[in-house]
């Protein structure tokens, strides 16, 4: 029998969060209390904001339903470990679609995990090798969670940084946002030593440290962190204008496009066109377009047209299709 009321409420809440209806008698048996106590505990949960729905009947039943606001969740050890491992895996490999919200969730979860569970999460992460592969760099999840916590808490961030040419430096920044491009994570921040806005590739960051010093966020020069990053990348790299027509409705293509490419323009009921200025390597852009799952035609630039043709020929040879003899010369890498 659970005599500690707070502990019993947490145990009751954990049961109710299972997607099923619980008869009052079964809940009473599980917790070792009377049905009257269960009714009182249900009333307490409702007062705390948990939408518990009761059904009429001989035994009566209770279930937790969706509410307008989400009260705190109660997770058992296995659930907490499973969620943390999943978030760490996604964040560490910079999978497209795992954005800053997921990293913030991981930061919050790891902050409240007991030491024994944090150890289990780290052990599982170290012993696991993902089947997926790619040319993007991996990132220690701890780096992302420290950064996310400083962004959310408006706290100055100190770290070591390695530039593209290998030069190392120490930075003290006012972090603004984390931005994921699918292959990489970037930090948009105000660099205090250089008195200017900067973007940092997170895979080149080491020893991130939350200083505890609070700051008032400055106004970003552009409307959003994603737009600022896009402009920074274009200044640092040779960019090109991309024009592609898809044999699919605009909404279907937009659902699978990275947000930073912008929305495609509808042409008619079954086609749309994408115009964007990008700095991605053209061979990678050819692969990205092919992975969208829609028929497409590249109009610009000519180098991307050639890259798409080479990719198609390579895939045909790999599948034993026509012209599957030895590969001819390939265009030089950029």
N, C-alpha and C positions, 0 to 999 in steps of 0.2 A: 504493500500500500504506500502511495506517495503522499506524505503528510505535508511536505513543503509546498505551499500554494504556488509561488512563482515557478518552481521547478515543474510542478504538475501542469501549469498553464502552458509552459514551453513544450512539454511532452504532448499535451493535447493538440497544440497548434501544429506540431510536427506531423501528427497523425492526420489532421484535417487537410494539410497541404497535399496529401496523396489524392489524386483525382478520382475519388469515389465517394459514395455516401456511406456514412458510418451510423449504424443503429445505436441508439443511446445505451442499450444494454451492453453492446460489445465494447463501447468506449469505457463504460463503468468497469467491466471486467479487466480490460487492459490496464487501467490505472489503479485498480483496486479500491475504488470508491463507490459511493451510492449513485443512483441515477439523479437524485436530487442535487448532489454535488456537481455532477456533470452539467446540469442545467444552469447552476449558479456560475460555473466556470465559463460556459458559453456566453452568458450575459456579460461577464467581465471582458471577454475577448471582443464582443461587440462594442463595448464602451471604449476599448483601445483602438477601434477603427477597423477591425477585421470583419468583413461581410460574411457572417456565418448564417446559412439558410437552414431552416428547420422544416421538416415534412411531417404531416400528420399521419397517424396510424397507431396500431397497437403498441409497437415498440418505439416509434418515432425515429427520425434519422436526421443527421446533420452533415452538411457539406460546405466547403469554403468556395464562394463564388467570386467572380471578377468584380472588383469595385472601381470607383472613380480614381482612387489613389492606391498605391501599393504600400501596405504596411511592411515593416521589416520581415524578411524571410527567416525561417529557422531551418538550418541544414544540419544533418547528422554528419559524422566524420567522413563517411564514404562519399556523400554528395559533395561536401566542400572540397575534398581532394580531387574528385572527378572534374568539377568546374574549374578549379585552379589549373589543373594539368591541361585542360582543353584550351583555356585562355592563354596560358604560357606558350603552348605549342603554336597557336595562331599568331601570337605577337612575335615570337622568336623567329618565325620564318616569313614574316611580312606577307601573309597571304592577302590577296586582293579581297576587299570587303571587310577585313578586320580593321576597323578604323579606330580613332582616338577613344570613342565610347567604350570599346572593348578593353582598351588598355586602362582606362579609368576604372572600369569594373574590376580588373585584375588588381590594380593598386589598392582599391578599397578592401577587396577580399583578403589579400595577403597581409594587410595591416592588422586585421583582426584574427587571423588564423593563429591558434596556439602553436608554440614552438615545435611540438611533436608532429603537428600536421604540416607545418612548413618544411620540416625535414623529410616527410614522406613525399611531398610534392617535388622537392629538389631531387630526391633519389629516383623517383619515377622519370623525371625529365632527363636526368643524366643517363638512365638506362634505356631510353627510347630513341630509336632512329626513325624518322619519318620516311615513308615510301616515296613521297613526292620529291621532286628535284627541280632545280632551276638555276639560273645564272645570277640570281640576286643574293646579296650577302645575308648571313644570319646575324641576329642581334640577341644579346643576352636580355631575357625578359625583365631582369632587375633594372637594366638601364632605362627601359621604357617606363616602368612603373615609377621610378624615381622622378623622371621627367614629367610624367602625367600628374603626379602629386604636386609638383611645384607649379605647374600650369594652373591646376585647380585652386591651389592655395595662394596664388600670387606671391610666390616665394622665390628669391633669387637662387640661381643655380650655378654652381661652379663645376667645371670639368676639364679634362685634358682632351685636346683635339689634334687629329692628324690630318693635314691637308692632302690634296691629291698628289702633290709632289713629295709627300713623305715628311714634310716639315711639321714639327710638333709645337704646340703652344698651350698655354693655360688660359681659359676663358671664364669670365664672370658675366652672367647674363640675366636679363629679365625675360624668362620664357613666356611666349605668347600662345603658340599652338603647336601640336604635333600634326603632321600631314603625311598620309600614306599615298604613294603613287602606284601601289600594287607590288612593285619589286623592292622598293626601298622606303624607309621612314626618314622624314626630315623634321628638324626642329626650327621653327621660325622664332627668333628671339632678338631682343635689343642687346647688343654687345656694349657693356659699360666702358670698357677700356678704349674701344674704337668709336664710341659715341655715335653708333649708327646701327641700323637694322641689318641682320645677317641670317642666312640659312645654313644649317649644319646637317650633314649626313649623319644619322644616328649610329650607323655601323662604324664610323670613324671616331666616335666618342668613347672615352674611357674614364673611369673614376668619377662618375657623376655624384655630386654632393649637394644636398639641400641645405643652404646656409642658415635658414631660419629667419633671414631678413625679409620683411614684407615690402611690397612696393605697390604703387598705384599704376595700373596698366597704361602705357602710352598709346596714342592713336597710330594705328598702322598706316603707312603711306598709301596702301591700296585697300579696296573694300573688304577683302578676305585674305586669310593666310594662304589658301590654295592659290589665289590669283597672284599673290606676292611671290610664292615659290615658283609659279609658272614663269613669271617675268624674270626672276633671278636665273632660272635654268636657261632661258633663252639668251640672256646676256652672257652667260658663261659658256654656252655651247652654240655651235652652228645650228640654227633652226631651219625648218622648211615648212612650206604650206602643203597641207594634206587635203586631197579631194577624193572622196570615195563614194560610190553609189552602191546601196544595198538593195537586194531584191527581197525586201521585207518591210513591214510597216515601221514607221518611226518609233512608235512606243515599244515594239519588240526589240529593236536594235538598242534603244536607249537603256533598256533594262539590263543589258549586258555590257554596255560601254563603261569604261572608267569615267567617273564624273568630271575629271579635269579636262577631258576631251571636248566637253560641251555636248548639247543635244543635237541630234541630226535634224535636218529639215525635211518635212514630208514633201514628196513629189506628186504621188498619187496614192491610191488605196493600198498598193502593194510594194511601193518603193520609197526610198528616202536617200538623202545625200548628206554626207558629213564634210564640213569644212573646218579645219583647225590648223593652228600653228603649233608644231611640236618639235621637241629636241631629242626624242628617242632615236636610237640607232635604227636605221631603216630595216636591217635584217630582223631585229626584234619586233618592229612594228608589223612586218609581214606575218610573223608568227601570231602576234596579238590579234590581228584582223582575222586570221584563219580560225582562231579559237572561239570567235564569237558565234559560230554555228550558223551563219547565214551566207548565201551567195552574195558576192560583191565584185565590183570592178574598180580598180584603182586608176584614177585619171592623172593625178599629180602626187609627187614629183616623178620624173622619169626614172630616177634611181630606185624608187620604191616599186615602180612597175617591174623593173628588172629583178628586184629582190623577190617579189611575189612569184614571178615566173620561175626563178631558180628554185624557190622553195617547192613549188608545185612539181617541177621536174624531179627534184630529189625525193619527194614523197612517192611519186610514180615509180621511180627506180626501186625504192625500198619495198614497194608492194609487188614488184615483178611485172609492172605494167609495160606498155610500149616504150621502147627506147631505154630499156633497163640495163644497158651495157655499162661499160666504165664511164664514170662521170667526166664531163669535160671541165675545162678551166672555170673557176668560179670568180666572181668579181672580188676585188681586193677589199679587205675590211676597212671601215672608216676609222 
